[in-house]
C-alpha cells in the first residue's frame, strides 16, 4: 500500500464511522485526536477504571 493510499484510508475510515453513527464531519476541518498513550495521568485513570471492571 502506498503512502497516498494509507493517508486516504486514514481519511476514509473516520468519515465512514461518523456517517454510521449519524455524525456530521465538516469538510476540511481539523479534528484533534487524543490517546491515553499521550498522557500518563489519563493512562493511569484508564488502567484503574479498567482494572475495577475485572474485580
PyMOL commands that set and color helices and strands:
alter all, ss='L'
color gray80, all
select helices_A, chain A and resi 3-20+36-38+40-54
alter helices_A, ss='H'
color red, helices_A
deselect
rebuild
show_as cartoon
